Amino acid sequence: MNKTSTLTSAGALEKEEVNEVMNKVTWKTYIAISKTGIVISNLITTFTGLFLAAYYTGTSLSSDPLNALLALLGSALVMAGACALNNYIDRDIDHLMERTKERPSVSGELTGKQVLTYGLSLSAIGTIFLAMTTLTAAVIGLAGLFVYVVLYSMWTKRTTTLNTIVGSFSGAVPPLIGWAAIDPGLHSIAWSLFLIMFIWQPPHFLALAMKRVDEYKRAGIPMLPVVAGFKVTKRQIVWYVAALIPVSLTVAHFGTVYTVVAALLGVGWLAIGLAAYKYKDDLKWAKHMFLYSLNYLTVMFVLMVLVHMF
C-alpha cells in the first residue's frame, strides 16, 4: 500500500469515527446540558408570578392561554439556554467536579460549537417568545441571561466569593418575568417575590458549596467555604435565613394561612441553621440545610398560588 492510500484510509477512518459520535447525539444529550431540574424549579416561581399578576390585575390566565404559554415556554427556553451556555463556559473545569464530569460538554458527546449554538439558539427563541407577551418580560429575561452568563459564569464565578450574590440576581428574575408577562408595571408584590428568591439563594448555594467544597477547591472556584472556611460560611448562611423570614412576610396580606406557614418554615430553617454550632459533622448539617432549602422554596411558591385559589 502506498503513502497516498494509507493517508486516504486514515482520513476515512477518522471521518467514520466522527460520524459514529455524531450518530450517538440525541435530544436526550441536549436535554442533559439544559439542567432540567433547575429549569423546572424556576418555572414554578415563574408560574407563581404569572398567576398572581393575573389575580391582582383582575384578569384570568384562561382568558389568554397563549400569553401564559408563551411566558412559560419563553422562560424555560431562556433558562435552558443560559444553562447550556454555562456548560460551554465551564467545560474546562467541569471534569474536575464529581457532579459535572459526566456532562456531554465534558465527555465529548457534544462539541463546544454544538453546545454554544444550542445555548444561543434557545436563548434567542425564548427571548422572542417573551417579547410576544410584553417587551418588559423580554428585557427582564435578557437581563437575567446576561447576569448569569457574563457576570456570573464568565467573570465572578472564578474570581470572587461574591459570585453567589451575583448569581442570585439572575436566579431571582423568574417570578418577575411571569408577572411582567401580564403586568409590565411590576407591582410591589412582584418585587417581594424577587427579594424572597434573591435572599433564598445564598444559603441554598452556600450549603451546596460546603457539601462540594473539595470539588470546588480542586476546580479553583473561590466559593466562600473554600476561601473562608466552614465557620464563616455557616454564619453567613444563618444570617441570610434570618433575613428571609421578615422578607417572606412582606406579602403577609396573602392571608393567615400563608403568614403562619411562611413564618413556621422560616423559623424551622433558622432552627436547623443555629443547630450548626452543635453539629459535629459540618457536611451532614450542610446536607440538611440544602434539602430544607429546596423544600422551602417549593412549598412557599406553591402555597402562594393555593391561598389565592380557595
N, C-alpha and C positions, 0 to 999 in steps of 0.2 A: 504493500500500500504506500503510495507516495505521500509527500507532506501535505499537498493540497487536499487530498481526500481525507487525510487524518483531521485536518482543521475543520473540514466540512462536517465530518461525523461528530466532532466535539461540539460544534455550534448547534447541530441538530439535537444532540443530547441535552444541551443546556436549554434550548428552546422547549424541549419536551418537558423538562423538569419545571420550568416556569409555568407552562400550561397546566401541569398537574396541580401546582399550588393554586393557580387561579381557579381551577375547577372545584377546588375544595371550599372556596369562598361562597357562603350562602347568606341569606338575610339574617340568619342567627348570628353570623360572625359580626355583622354590622350592629346588631342589637346589643352584642356584648360590649361594644365601646360606647354605647349610649347611656350606660348606667341607669337602667330602667327603674331600679329601686329608688334612686334619688328623684327621678322624674315623677314617678307615681306619688311619692310622698309630697312633693311640691305641688302636684296637681290638686291634692286635697285642699291645700291652702289657697290655691288659685280659685277653685270652685267656691270656697267659702267667701272670698272677696266678691266673686261674681254674684252669688246668691244673696248676700247681704246688701249689695248695691241695688239689686232688683227690689228687694224688700223695702229698703228705706227711700227709694225713689218712686215707690208705688207702682212699679211695673211687675211683669212676670217673665220668667225665663221661657215659659211655654208660649208666650206671645211672639217671641222671636227666637226660635230654637237654633236657627242658622247662626245668629250672632254668638250665642253661647257656645255652639260647636266650634266656631272659628277661634274664639277666645281660648278654649281649652286645647284644641289641636295646635294652634299657633304657639301657645305657651310650651306645650310638650315638645314641639319641634325645636324651638329656640333653646330649651334646656338640654335636649338631647344633643343638639349641635354644639353647644358650649362644652358639654362633657366630652364629646369626640375631639374637639379642639384641645381640650386639656390633656387627653390621651396622646395627641400628636406632640404637644409640647414636652410632656413628661416621659416620652418613650426612651430617653437616655438614662433615666433613673428608676423607672418602674420595675426593671428586672431585679433591683436591689431590695424590693419590698415584697413580702410574702403575699399580701392581698392583691398585688397588682402585677405580679410577674407572669401570670397566665393570660394577660390581655392580648388580643390579636395584634395590637400595635407593637407588642414586645416580642411575641412568639414568631412573628414574620408572616402570619396568615394574611395580614394586610400590610401593604407598603405605606410609607409615610405619605406619599402622594394620594393614595386611596383614602386614608384617614382624614387628611386635610380637605380633600374635595368633598367628602361626605359631611364633615363638620360644617364647612362653609355653606354647602347646599341646604342642609337642614335649617341652619340659622337664617338664611335668606328667605326660604319658603315660609318659615314660621313667622318672620317679621312681616311678610306680605299678608299673611292671614290675620295677624293682629291689626295691621293697618286697615283691614276691611271691616274691623269693628270700630275702632276710633284711632286717630293719629296718636293720641296720648298713650294708649296701650302699647303701640308700636315703639314709641320713644322710650318708654319705661323698659320694655323688653330689650331694646338695643343697649340701654344704659347698663342693665344687669349683665348683658353679654360682654360688654366692654370691660366692666369691672372684674368679672370672673376670669376672662381670658387674658386680658392685658395686664391690669393692675395686680391681680392675684397670681394667676398661673405663670405669667412671663416675668413678673418682677418681684413682688413681696414674698411669695412662697419660698424663694430661695435666698432671701436677703435679710428678713427681719421677723421677729416673733409677732409683730403686728399683723402678719399675714392672716391670722384668724379674724381679726377685726375687719380687714379689707374684704375678705371673703364673705363676711356676714352681711355686707351691704347688698351683694348680688343675691345671696340666699334669701333675703327678706323681701324681694320685689314681687314674687308670685301673687300674693293677695292684692298688691297694688295694681298689677296687670289685670286681674279679674275684675276689680272694682272699676278701673278705668274703661274697660270694655263696655260698661253700662253707663257710668257717670264719669266723664273726663274731669269733672271738677274736683274729684278726690275729697270726699267728706272726711272729717276728723276721725271717723271710725276706721277708715282705710289706713290712716297713719298710725292708729293704735295697733292694727293688725301688723303693720310693718315693724313697729317697735317691739312687739311681742316676738316676732320672728327674729329680729336683729339681736335682741338680748338673749334669746334662747340658744343661739348658735355657738357662742364661745364656750359655755360649759359642756355642750354636746361634743364639740370637736376637740376640746382640750382633754376630755375624758378619753376620747379615741386616741389622741396623741400619747397619753400615758400608757394605754394598752399596747401601742405600737412604737414605743419610744426607741427601742433598739433598731427597728427598721428605719425610722426617720433619721436616726443618728448615722446609720450606715449610708443612707442616701444623701446625707449632708443637708437636710432640710431643718432650718432653725426653729422648730416648734418650741414652745415655752418649756415643756418638761426636758427637752434636750439641752437647752441653753441655761435655764434657771433651776432645774431640778423639780422634784415632786412637791416639796414643801410649798414653794411659791405657787406652783400650778394649782394645788389643792385650795390654797387661799383665794386665788383668783376665781376659781370655779364657784366657791361658796358665795363670794361677793356678787357674782353675776346672777346666781339663783335667787339670792335675797332681793336683788333689784328687780327681778322678773315678777315677783309677787305683786307689788303695787302697780306695775305696768299692766299686768294682766287684768287688774281691776279698774283700769281707765274706761272699760266698757261694762262696768257693773250694772248699767241701765239695761243690759240684756236680760236682767231678771234675777230673782233669788236663787234659782237652781244653778244658773251659770256662776253667780258670785260665790256661792258655797263650794261648788265643785272646784272652781279655779283656785280658791283660797286653800282648800284641802290639798289639792295636787301640788301647789307651790310649797306649802308648809311641809308636806311629805318629802318632797325633793330636797328641801333645805335640811330636814332632819337627817336624811341619808348623807348629805354633804357634810354636816357638822360631825357626823359619826366618823369622819375621816381621821380625826385625831385619836380615835380609839382603835381603829383598824390596824392590825399588824401587817396585813397584806395590801399594799397600795394598789396593786394591779387588780385584785379582786374588787376593791372598792371602786376603782375606775370602771370596771365592767358593769357594776350595779348602777353607777351614775349614768353610763352610756345607755343602757337598756331603759332606764327610767325616763331619760330624755326623749327617747323615741315614742314611748307610750304617752308621755305628757303631751307632746305636740299633736299626736293623732287624736287623743281624747278631747283636747281643748278645741281644735278646729271643727271636729265633727259635732261637738256639743254646741258650738256657736250656731250651727245650722239647725240642729234639732230644737233648740229653745225658741227658734223663730218659726217652727213648723207647727207647733202644738200650743 
